[in-house]
Amino acid sequence: MRPLQISPETAIRLSEKLGVPIEKLMHMPQHILLEKMMELAKEETNNEES
């Protein structure tokens, strides 16, 4: 599997938000990463509404 094609800055931010090591993040399947990013977006939206 090929590493994700994202910038180092994006990888660091996602790693911190998801609580996942960068190495694991870079080799995560893209569909799983997208699901996790959608979950984060929903949580942030809910927090802003509260």
Buried (B, 14 or more C-beta within 10 A) or exposed (E): EEEBEBEEEEBEEBBEEBEBEEEEBBEBEEEEBEEBEEEEEEEEEEEEEE
